[in-house]
Amino acid sequence: MLSLFEHTESKKASSLVEVLKRKELQRTIIEYRKDGIIHVVYKPGCTLSVDDCYALAKFIALIGEAEKYPLLTEPSSGSNIDENARVLLAGEKGNRFILKNAILCDSIVHEMIGNFFIRMDRPLTPTKLFESEVKAISWLLSNSKHD
């Protein structure tokens, strides 16, 4: 588990990788990166819903490069995810395109939500919390699912 004082590393690693496809949706921004990672940013102050999850899945389905992708999830300040979307993302339907999921946490609130999601909803795909984008990307690109 992350501690409140570990949130110190800069989160600019993704800006070094070319984005092949990008789409801005109502509550999220989704990018398909050249390294094969799908980066999803929850917009500030927004609550992700089931409809938002389906819109993300539709974008991912259109990429057509692989069956499953590593996912870098980045909640912005004041963003959240509703219970139905959380349950969907933990289950088989919500993980159709996800190989593993790294959730960036830069606030105690997002850390608590992330830990709740992992412990209570038990996502079917490997899911970990990170305070460092560099470490999250390293894990996503590794062959190991659990390090």
Secondary structure, 3 states (H helix, E strand, C coil): CCCHHHCCCCCCHHHHCCEEEEEECCCEEEEEECCCCEEEEECCCCEECHHHHHHHHHHHHHHCCCCCEEEEEEECCCCEECHHHHHHHHCCHHHCCEEEEEEECCCHHHHHHHHHHHHHHCCCCCEEEECCHHHHHHHHHCCCCCC
